[in-house]
Amino acid sequence: MLTYSEAVDIEIMEIVNGCDVQNYSKITRTYGKGTTSSTHLGNTVWPGLNNILYVACEDTQADQIVIGVNKLRKSLGKEGVKAFVMPLDQITKS
């Protein structure tokens, strides 16, 4: 799961697409606040919004995504980008 400022959506999608990910769901225009980023509420006091990207992938792809996110975080400073890796125990198949 990736949470990030909508301002860096292109960079995040480049990282994910570069890892040959086939399965993801994106939730756009979410609110958020983090310890290393500013509050994003989409209003004049707290401008900006976040996106959430859920990615279903192999462990090696997850590792590549985390490496890419860490590189992006170093270049962005306080701009919010976080990656959370969770186990995927089962996928429903048609």
N, C-alpha and C positions, 0 to 999 in steps of 0.2 A: 504494500500500500504506500503510495506516495502522496504527500500533502505539500502543496506549494503555491506560491503567489501566481495568480493568473498571468502576471507580467513575464514569467519565464516558461510559459506553456510550450513554446516552440523548442526551447532547449531541452525540456523534459521529454517531449515526444521524439526528438532526435536521439536521445540516449536510449529510450525504450525501443524505437525502431531499429537502432544500430545493434541491438541484442537479438534481433530476429524474433521478437515477441509476436505471437499470433492472437493472443487472448487478453483483452483488457476491457474495463468499463470505466468511463470518465464521468464524474459528477462535477459540474462547473458552477461557478458563482456561489461558493460556500463562504461562510463567515469563519474567522479564526483568530487566534492569538497564540503566540509562542514566547518562550523565554529568550529566544535569539532573533525574534522578528517583531515587527510592529503589529498592532491590532488591525484587522481588515474586516470592516463592517459595511463597506460599500456606500458610505455616506460622506458628507463634507467634513465631519470631525475625524472619522477613521476611514479614509478612502482605500480603495483597492478591495479585491476579493481573492479567494483561494480556489483551487481546484483539488479534487481528490481523484487519484487514478489507482484502481484496483487491477493488479496484473496477476494472471495465473500463468506460471512458467516453471521451468526446470530450475533446480538449485544453481546450476552453473550460470544460467541467465540472470537469476536474482543476484548472484555475486557480481556479475558484470554491471548490472543496474546500480547496485550500491557503490561500486567503484566510480561510475560515471557521476552519480549524485554527489559523492564526496568531492570530486574534482570541481563540479559546478559550485558547490557550497564555498569552496576556497576562493573562487573567483568572484562570488557575489557579495561577500561580506555578510551583512545582516539581513539580506533578502531571504525570506523563509522558504526553505526546501528541506523536507524530511523524508526518509525512507524507513519503512518498518517491514521486517521480514517475518512472516508467520507461516507455519506449516499448512500445507494444503492436503488434507487427509483423503478427500474424495471429491470427484467431479461427476455430476450426472451426465450420462451419455444418451444420445438418441438412438 
